Amino acid sequence: MSEVIPHWLDKQADLSPDGIAIETPEEKWTFLQLKKQSRNYAMKLAAHGVTARDHVAILSTNCIEMVVAVHALSYLGAVAVMINTRLSPSEIAYQLEDANVSCLLYRESLDGLANDSVEAMEAPVFAYGFKAIDRQEAVEVNLKHELELGELFTIIYTSGTTGFPKGVEHTFGNHWWSAVSSALNLGLSDQDKWLSALPLFHVGGLSVLVKSVVYGMPVYLLEKFEVDKVHHAIMAENVTIVSVVSVMLERLIEKLGSDNYPDQFRCMLLGGGPASATLLGKAKQHGIPIFQTYGMTETSSQIVTLSPKYALEKLGSAGKALVPAQMKIVKENRISIPYMVGEIFVKGPMVTKGYYNNPSANEKTFLDGWLGTGDLGYVDEDGFLYVKDRRTDLIISGGENIYPAEIEAVLGGMEGIREAGVIGMEDSQWGQVPAAFVVKTDASLSEAGILDFCSKRLAKYKVPKRVYFIDALPRNASNKIVRQKLKELL
């Protein structure tokens, strides 16, 4: 049996019953309110047959109902499978089947996507809107008062180099240690209020919810990133910390203009991929307290973060591994010397134990307790990490991870296309966007036709923004696409 702690929401409802847990522009919920609503919702889910260890998918944009659903599943001991709302029905259906979900919970505004996704499954499951569950009569059922840290809590899918997403397993302990590690680095203040406009279906957004119940800290929750709302919250709603990716930071700097953020605003946590020196320079000029961070779904959010005292001295660095974590750079099976670029390996209690139902991926990714990230970077003479590339082939678009192989698999299924290669193309708004190089067998095939085909099978952000027709893809002796040659063609 793993280590046991009191249920974190119960504990905060006991310690700070009147403390604000969730705040939106429209309403505020205390920890006691959130506990009561979540436990009641758990009993309503039980009336629909949800029991311990069931895998229940959640398809929703950020809202309090989604927060309640996540906590309710923890009270039942069920596993929350977080679904990206930007995916296509066929992509969602794959994840629902791969994760062996028993049912799908969704926000009513996503009714069409939810039903289309379920219908695309080989063996459809029941789908319930949040409000439909809420109208259900609650049944008396034993709810959890304790959490086993080794028990599975969430599954979040991340793109795979094979083109198929992998379900990253997170235990309660992974989330707990992620929250504790962040606090040991950033510190805690009674005045803290963390704004999250990142999607809760991503680990970066979900981790803020866990921090709320572990710290007893209010979360200022926005449905999505809107620069005016985020700016207002920092300036007028006493927000002290905001999680952002580069494209968000760029817009906030433009909005700030010649103004300054209030003194109580102490941290802009910047993740989602390496930031440009130009962007970091702009932030420095505006006096914005940027703390770069490095993490991934597999590490339950951040695992390396630049501590406040080195924010300016080590501008551009992602920092050092958080207190309970370890990091090393490996090249050709040896630990790299300073400034030598190699693969980033990490280890720690916030690191996933593996991918759901995917032993081959686990075997390739984990070595003697270390997670091989596939990302490239180096450390300087002081041990600070500098990330060079987020995986060799990975495209990071507005904080979303896109693997070329996933798009190439779709293009390969279109009549008139012999083969296709996809790379990231620089974009001033999103950082990168996908561009496709296509070898066609049908002379009448057009860029518009290809984009229409992709838009019906891929999330919007994965659809190539440009299509280039070429006679043959550059390949090496192993017949692998040489993407560097495609980049040169751009």
C-alpha positions as CSV (number, residue, x, y, z in Angstrom):
1,M,0.0,0.0,0.0
2,S,1.3,3.4,-1.0
3,E,1.5,6.5,1.3
4,V,-1.8,7.9,2.3
5,I,-2.9,11.5,2.8
6,P,-6.2,13.1,3.7
7,H,-8.3,14.0,0.7
8,W,-6.8,17.3,-0.3
9,L,-10.2,19.1,-0.9
10,D,-11.6,17.8,2.4
11,K,-8.4,19.1,4.1
12,Q,-8.7,22.6,2.7
13,A,-12.4,22.7,3.4
14,D,-11.5,22.0,7.0
15,L,-8.6,24.4,7.2
16,S,-10.0,27.2,5.2
17,P,-13.8,26.7,4.8
18,D,-14.4,30.3,3.8
19,G,-11.2,30.7,1.7
20,I,-11.8,31.2,-2.0
21,A,-11.0,28.1,-4.1
22,I,-12.2,29.1,-7.5
23,E,-12.9,32.6,-8.8
24,T,-14.1,33.5,-12.3
25,P,-15.1,36.9,-13.6
26,E,-18.7,36.0,-12.7
27,E,-18.6,34.1,-9.4
28,K,-16.5,32.8,-6.4
29,W,-16.6,29.5,-4.7
30,T,-15.2,28.7,-1.3
31,F,-13.3,25.5,-0.5
32,L,-16.3,24.3,1.6
33,Q,-18.7,25.0,-1.3
34,L,-16.4,23.2,-3.7
35,K,-16.2,20.2,-1.4
36,K,-20.0,19.9,-0.9
37,Q,-20.7,20.3,-4.6
38,S,-18.0,17.8,-5.6
39,R,-19.1,15.2,-3.1
40,N,-22.7,15.6,-4.2
41,Y,-21.7,15.3,-7.8
42,A,-19.8,12.2,-7.0
43,M,-22.9,10.6,-5.6
44,K,-24.9,11.6,-8.7
45,L,-22.2,10.0,-10.9
46,A,-22.5,6.9,-8.8
47,A,-26.2,6.8,-9.7
48,H,-25.1,6.5,-13.3
49,G,-22.9,3.6,-12.4
50,V,-19.5,5.2,-12.0
51,T,-17.4,3.3,-9.5
52,A,-13.8,3.1,-8.3
53,R,-11.2,2.5,-11.0
54,D,-13.6,3.4,-13.8
55,H,-12.0,5.5,-16.5
56,V,-14.2,8.5,-17.2
57,A,-13.4,10.9,-20.0
58,I,-14.0,14.7,-19.6
59,L,-14.5,16.9,-22.6
60,S,-14.8,20.5,-21.6
61,T,-13.4,23.9,-21.8
62,N,-12.5,25.6,-18.6
63,C,-15.5,26.1,-16.2
64,I,-16.4,25.4,-12.6
65,E,-18.5,22.4,-13.6
66,M,-15.4,20.8,-15.0
67,V,-13.5,21.5,-11.8
68,V,-16.3,19.9,-9.8
69,A,-16.3,16.8,-12.1
70,V,-12.5,16.3,-11.7
71,H,-12.8,16.4,-7.9
72,A,-15.9,14.3,-7.9
73,L,-14.1,11.5,-9.7
74,S,-11.3,11.6,-7.1
75,Y,-13.9,11.1,-4.3
76,L,-15.1,7.9,-6.2
77,G,-11.6,6.7,-6.9
78,A,-12.3,6.8,-10.6
79,V,-9.7,7.9,-13.2
80,A,-10.3,11.2,-15.1
81,V,-9.3,10.9,-18.8
82,M,-8.8,14.5,-19.9
83,I,-9.7,15.1,-23.6
84,N,-8.5,18.0,-25.7
85,T,-11.5,19.9,-27.1
86,R,-9.6,20.9,-30.2
87,L,-9.3,17.4,-31.5
88,S,-11.5,15.9,-34.2
89,P,-14.1,13.3,-33.5
90,S,-12.0,10.5,-34.9
91,E,-9.0,11.6,-32.8
92,I,-11.2,11.7,-29.6
93,A,-12.7,8.3,-30.5
94,Y,-9.2,6.8,-30.6
95,Q,-8.4,8.1,-27.1
96,L,-11.7,7.0,-25.7
97,E,-11.1,3.5,-27.0
98,D,-7.4,3.4,-26.1
99,A,-8.1,4.5,-22.5
100,N,-11.0,2.0,-22.1
101,V,-13.4,4.7,-20.8
102,S,-16.7,3.7,-19.4
103,C,-18.4,7.0,-20.2
104,L,-17.9,10.5,-21.4
105,L,-18.8,13.7,-19.5
106,Y,-19.0,16.9,-21.5
107,R,-19.9,20.5,-21.3
108,E,-23.2,21.1,-23.1
109,S,-21.7,23.6,-25.6
110,L,-19.7,20.7,-26.9
111,D,-22.7,18.4,-27.4
112,G,-22.1,17.9,-31.2
113,L,-18.4,17.1,-30.8
114,A,-19.2,14.7,-27.9
115,N,-21.8,12.8,-29.8
116,D,-19.8,12.7,-33.0
117,S,-16.8,11.3,-31.1
118,V,-18.8,8.6,-29.4
119,E,-20.4,7.6,-32.7
120,A,-17.0,7.3,-34.2
121,M,-16.1,4.6,-31.7
122,E,-16.2,0.9,-32.6
123,A,-18.1,0.3,-29.4
124,P,-19.8,3.6,-28.4
125,V,-20.0,4.5,-24.7
126,F,-22.6,6.7,-22.9
127,A,-22.1,10.4,-23.1
128,Y,-23.6,12.7,-20.4
129,G,-23.7,16.5,-20.3
130,F,-22.6,18.0,-17.0
131,K,-26.1,19.4,-16.4
132,A,-27.7,16.0,-17.1
133,I,-25.7,14.4,-14.3
134,D,-26.6,17.3,-12.0
135,R,-30.3,16.7,-12.5
136,Q,-29.8,13.1,-11.4
137,E,-30.8,12.1,-7.8
138,A,-27.8,11.4,-5.7
139,V,-27.4,7.9,-4.2
140,E,-25.7,7.2,-0.9
141,V,-22.2,5.8,-1.6
142,N,-18.9,5.6,0.4
143,L,-16.7,8.4,-0.8
144,K,-13.0,8.6,-0.3
145,H,-11.7,10.5,2.7
146,E,-8.1,9.6,2.0
147,L,-5.9,9.5,-1.1
148,E,-3.4,6.8,-1.8
149,L,-0.5,8.7,-3.5
150,G,0.4,5.6,-5.7
151,E,-3.2,5.4,-7.1
152,L,-3.9,6.4,-10.6
153,F,-5.8,9.7,-10.8
154,T,-5.6,11.1,-14.4
155,I,-4.7,10.1,-17.9
156,I,-3.7,12.8,-20.4
157,Y,-2.8,12.0,-23.9
158,T,0.4,13.3,-25.6
159,S,1.4,13.0,-29.2
160,G,3.7,10.2,-30.2
161,T,6.4,9.9,-32.8
162,T,4.5,7.0,-34.4
163,G,1.6,9.3,-35.0
164,F,-0.5,7.7,-32.3
165,P,-1.0,9.6,-29.0
166,K,0.0,8.0,-25.7
167,G,-1.9,8.1,-22.5
168,V,0.3,9.5,-19.8
169,E,-0.7,8.1,-16.4
170,H,-0.6,10.4,-13.4
171,T,-1.0,9.2,-9.8
172,F,-2.2,11.4,-7.0
173,G,1.5,11.3,-5.9
174,N,2.7,12.7,-9.2
175,H,0.3,15.7,-8.9
176,W,1.1,16.1,-5.2
177,W,4.8,16.3,-5.7
178,S,4.4,18.6,-8.7
179,A,2.6,21.0,-6.4
180,V,5.0,20.7,-3.6
181,S,8.0,21.1,-5.9
182,S,6.6,24.3,-7.4
183,A,6.0,25.8,-3.9
184,L,9.6,24.9,-2.8
185,N,10.9,26.9,-5.8
186,L,8.5,29.8,-6.1
187,G,7.5,30.1,-2.5
188,L,4.0,30.7,-1.1
189,S,2.3,33.8,0.0
190,D,-1.0,34.4,1.8
191,Q,-1.8,36.9,-1.0
192,D,-1.2,34.4,-3.9
193,K,-3.9,34.0,-6.5
194,W,-2.9,32.0,-9.6
195,L,-4.6,32.8,-12.9
196,S,-5.1,29.9,-15.3
197,A,-6.2,30.5,-18.9
198,L,-4.4,27.3,-20.0
199,P,-6.8,24.5,-20.7
200,L,-7.5,22.2,-17.7
201,F,-7.3,19.2,-20.1
202,H,-3.6,20.0,-20.4
203,V,-1.4,19.1,-17.5
204,G,-0.2,22.8,-17.1
205,G,-3.8,23.9,-16.5
206,L,-4.7,20.9,-14.4
207,S,-1.7,21.3,-12.2
208,V,-3.0,24.7,-11.1
209,L,-6.2,23.1,-9.8
210,V,-4.1,20.7,-7.7
211,K,-2.0,23.5,-6.4
212,S,-5.2,25.2,-5.2
213,V,-6.3,22.4,-2.9
214,V,-2.7,21.6,-1.8
215,Y,-1.8,25.2,-1.0
216,G,-5.3,26.5,0.0
217,M,-4.9,29.1,-2.8
218,P,-7.5,30.7,-5.0
219,V,-7.4,30.1,-8.7
220,Y,-8.7,32.8,-11.0
221,L,-10.1,30.6,-13.8
222,L,-10.8,31.8,-17.3
223,E,-12.5,29.8,-20.0
224,K,-9.7,30.6,-22.5
225,F,-7.0,33.1,-23.0
226,E,-8.3,36.6,-23.8
227,V,-5.7,39.3,-23.4
228,D,-8.1,41.9,-22.1
229,K,-9.4,39.6,-19.4
230,V,-6.0,38.4,-18.3
231,H,-4.6,42.0,-18.3
232,H,-7.6,43.2,-16.2
233,A,-7.1,40.3,-13.7
234,I,-3.5,41.2,-13.2
235,M,-4.1,44.9,-12.9
236,A,-7.3,44.9,-10.8
237,E,-8.1,41.4,-9.4
238,N,-5.0,40.9,-7.3
239,V,-3.6,38.1,-9.4
240,T,0.0,37.3,-8.4
241,I,1.0,34.4,-10.7
242,V,0.0,33.6,-14.3
243,S,0.9,30.5,-16.4
244,V,1.5,31.4,-20.0
245,V,3.1,30.2,-23.2
246,S,5.0,32.5,-25.5
247,V,2.2,33.6,-27.8
248,M,0.2,34.7,-24.7
249,L,3.2,36.6,-23.3
250,E,3.7,38.4,-26.6
251,R,0.0,39.7,-26.5
252,L,0.2,40.7,-22.9
253,I,3.3,42.8,-23.5
254,E,1.5,44.5,-26.4
255,K,-1.5,45.2,-24.1
256,L,0.7,46.5,-21.3
257,G,2.2,49.1,-23.5
258,S,4.1,51.7,-21.4
259,D,2.3,50.7,-18.2
260,N,3.6,48.4,-15.4
261,Y,2.1,45.5,-13.5
262,P,1.2,46.0,-9.8
263,D,3.9,45.3,-7.2
264,Q,2.0,42.2,-5.9
265,F,2.3,40.5,-9.3
266,R,5.4,38.3,-8.7
267,C,5.5,35.6,-11.4
268,M,4.8,35.0,-15.0
269,L,5.5,31.3,-15.4
270,L,6.5,30.7,-19.0
271,G,6.4,27.2,-20.5
272,G,5.2,25.5,-23.6
273,G,8.6,25.5,-25.4
274,P,11.7,27.6,-25.7
275,A,11.1,31.3,-25.8
276,S,13.0,33.6,-28.2
277,A,15.6,35.9,-26.8
278,T,13.7,38.8,-28.4
279,L,10.6,38.0,-26.4
280,L,12.5,37.6,-23.2
281,G,14.2,40.9,-23.8
282,K,10.9,42.7,-24.3
283,A,9.6,41.2,-21.0
284,K,12.8,42.4,-19.2
285,Q,12.3,45.9,-20.6
286,H,8.8,46.0,-19.2
287,G,9.9,44.7,-15.8
288,I,7.8,41.5,-16.1
289,P,9.0,38.8,-13.7
290,I,9.5,36.0,-16.1
291,F,10.3,32.5,-14.8
292,Q,11.1,30.1,-17.6
293,T,10.1,26.6,-17.0
294,Y,10.6,23.2,-18.7
295,G,8.2,20.3,-18.3
296,M,6.0,18.0,-20.2
297,T,2.9,15.9,-19.7
298,E,5.1,13.1,-18.5
299,T,6.4,15.2,-15.7
300,S,3.0,16.4,-14.4
301,S,3.9,20.0,-15.5
302,Q,7.2,21.7,-14.6
303,I,10.2,19.8,-13.5
304,V,12.9,22.4,-14.3
305,T,12.3,26.0,-13.4
306,L,14.5,29.1,-13.2
307,S,14.4,30.3,-9.6
308,P,13.6,34.0,-8.9
309,K,17.1,35.0,-7.9
310,Y,18.6,33.9,-11.2
311,A,15.8,35.3,-13.4
312,L,17.9,38.1,-15.0
313,E,21.4,36.6,-14.6
314,K,20.4,33.4,-16.5
315,L,18.0,34.9,-19.0
316,G,17.0,32.2,-21.5
317,S,17.6,29.3,-19.2
318,A,14.9,27.0,-18.0
319,G,16.7,26.7,-14.7
320,K,17.6,23.7,-12.5
321,A,15.7,20.7,-11.6
322,L,13.1,21.3,-8.8
323,V,14.1,20.1,-5.3
324,P,12.9,16.4,-5.4
325,A,13.8,16.0,-9.1
326,Q,17.0,15.1,-11.0
327,M,18.2,16.0,-14.5
328,K,21.1,15.0,-16.7
329,I,22.1,15.5,-20.3
330,V,23.2,12.3,-22.2
331,K,25.0,12.1,-25.5
332,E,26.1,8.7,-26.9
333,N,25.3,7.0,-23.6
334,R,27.5,9.3,-21.6
335,I,26.7,12.3,-19.4
336,S,27.5,15.4,-21.4
337,I,30.0,18.0,-20.2
338,P,28.8,21.6,-19.9
339,Y,27.6,23.2,-23.2
340,M,27.5,19.8,-25.0
341,V,24.1,19.3,-26.5
342,G,22.4,16.0,-25.7
343,E,19.1,14.4,-24.8
344,I,17.5,15.6,-21.6
345,F,16.8,12.9,-19.0
346,V,14.7,13.5,-15.9
347,K,13.8,11.6,-12.7
348,G,11.6,12.4,-9.7
349,P,8.4,11.7,-7.9
350,M,6.4,13.9,-10.3
351,V,7.5,11.8,-13.3
352,T,4.9,9.4,-14.7
353,K,5.5,5.7,-14.1
354,G,4.4,5.0,-17.7
355,Y,2.0,5.2,-20.5
356,Y,-1.4,3.5,-20.2
357,N,-1.5,0.1,-21.8
358,N,1.6,0.8,-23.9
359,P,4.5,-1.4,-22.8
360,S,6.5,-0.8,-26.0
361,A,6.5,3.0,-25.4
362,N,7.4,2.4,-21.8
363,E,10.4,0.3,-22.7
364,K,11.7,2.9,-25.2
365,T,11.2,5.9,-22.9
366,F,12.3,4.7,-19.4
367,L,15.8,3.6,-18.5
368,D,16.8,2.6,-14.9
369,G,14.1,5.0,-13.5
370,W,15.1,7.9,-15.8
371,L,12.7,9.3,-18.4
372,G,14.3,10.0,-21.7
373,T,12.5,13.1,-22.9
374,G,13.7,13.1,-26.5
375,D,14.3,16.8,-26.1
376,L,17.7,18.3,-26.7
377,G,19.5,20.8,-24.5
378,Y,22.7,21.5,-22.6
379,V,23.7,22.8,-19.2
380,D,26.2,25.6,-18.6
381,E,29.1,25.5,-16.2
382,D,26.7,26.3,-13.3
383,G,24.3,23.5,-14.2
384,F,21.5,25.6,-15.6
385,L,19.5,24.0,-18.4
386,Y,19.1,25.5,-21.9
387,V,16.6,23.8,-24.1
388,K,17.6,23.7,-27.7
389,D,14.7,21.8,-29.3
390,R,11.6,20.3,-28.0
391,R,12.2,16.9,-29.6
392,T,13.9,16.8,-33.0
393,D,10.7,16.7,-35.1
394,L,8.2,18.3,-32.7
395,I,6.3,21.4,-33.8
396,I,5.1,23.6,-30.9
397,S,2.3,25.9,-32.0
398,G,0.9,28.2,-29.4
399,G,1.9,25.8,-26.7
400,E,0.3,22.8,-28.4
401,N,2.5,19.8,-29.3
402,I,2.3,18.6,-32.9
403,Y,4.2,15.6,-34.3
404,P,4.7,15.6,-38.1
405,A,4.1,11.8,-38.2
406,E,0.5,12.3,-37.1
407,I,-0.2,14.7,-40.0
408,E,1.8,12.6,-42.4
409,A,-0.4,9.6,-41.6
410,V,-3.5,11.5,-42.5
411,L,-2.0,12.9,-45.8
412,G,-0.9,9.4,-46.7
413,G,-4.5,8.2,-46.5
414,M,-5.6,10.7,-49.2
415,E,-6.0,9.5,-52.8
416,G,-3.6,11.2,-55.2
417,I,-0.8,11.6,-52.6
418,R,2.2,9.2,-52.9
419,E,4.0,10.5,-49.9
420,A,4.2,13.6,-47.6
421,G,6.6,15.2,-45.2
422,V,5.7,17.7,-42.5
423,I,7.9,20.3,-40.7
424,G,7.4,23.3,-38.5
425,M,7.3,26.7,-40.3
426,E,8.1,29.9,-38.3
427,D,5.0,32.0,-37.5
428,S,5.0,35.4,-35.8
429,Q,1.7,34.6,-34.0
430,W,2.0,31.0,-33.0
431,G,5.8,30.4,-32.9
432,Q,5.5,27.5,-35.4
433,V,2.8,26.1,-37.7
434,P,2.9,22.9,-39.7
435,A,3.9,23.0,-43.4
436,A,3.5,20.0,-45.7
437,F,5.6,18.8,-48.6
438,V,3.6,16.5,-50.9
439,V,4.4,14.2,-53.7
440,K,1.3,13.8,-55.7
441,T,0.2,11.2,-58.3
442,D,-3.0,13.2,-59.3
443,A,-2.1,16.3,-61.3
444,S,-5.4,17.9,-60.4
445,L,-4.8,17.7,-56.7
446,S,-4.8,21.2,-55.2
447,E,-3.6,22.8,-51.9
448,A,-7.2,23.7,-51.1
449,G,-8.4,20.1,-51.6
450,I,-5.6,18.8,-49.3
451,L,-6.4,21.3,-46.6
452,D,-10.1,20.5,-46.7
453,F,-9.3,16.8,-46.4
454,C,-7.1,17.4,-43.4
455,S,-9.5,19.8,-41.7
456,K,-12.1,16.9,-41.5
457,R,-9.6,14.6,-39.8
458,L,-7.3,16.7,-37.7
459,A,-7.6,19.3,-35.0
460,K,-7.6,22.8,-36.5
461,Y,-4.1,23.6,-35.1
462,K,-2.7,20.5,-36.7
463,V,-3.9,21.3,-40.2
464,P,-0.9,22.5,-42.4
465,K,-0.9,26.2,-43.1
466,R,0.9,25.7,-46.4
467,V,1.3,22.8,-48.9
468,Y,4.3,22.6,-51.2
469,F,4.3,20.2,-54.1
470,I,7.7,18.5,-54.8
471,D,8.9,15.6,-57.0
472,A,10.3,13.5,-54.2
473,L,10.9,13.7,-50.5
474,P,14.6,13.8,-49.4
475,R,15.5,10.5,-47.6
476,N,18.6,9.1,-45.9
477,A,20.0,5.6,-46.3
478,S,17.5,4.3,-43.7
479,N,14.7,5.7,-45.9
480,K,13.8,8.2,-43.2
481,I,12.7,11.7,-44.3
482,V,15.5,14.2,-43.9
483,R,13.5,17.0,-42.4
484,Q,16.5,19.4,-42.4
485,K,16.4,19.3,-46.2
486,L,12.7,20.3,-46.1
487,K,13.6,23.2,-43.8
488,E,16.2,24.3,-46.4
489,L,13.5,24.2,-49.1
490,L,11.4,26.6,-47.0
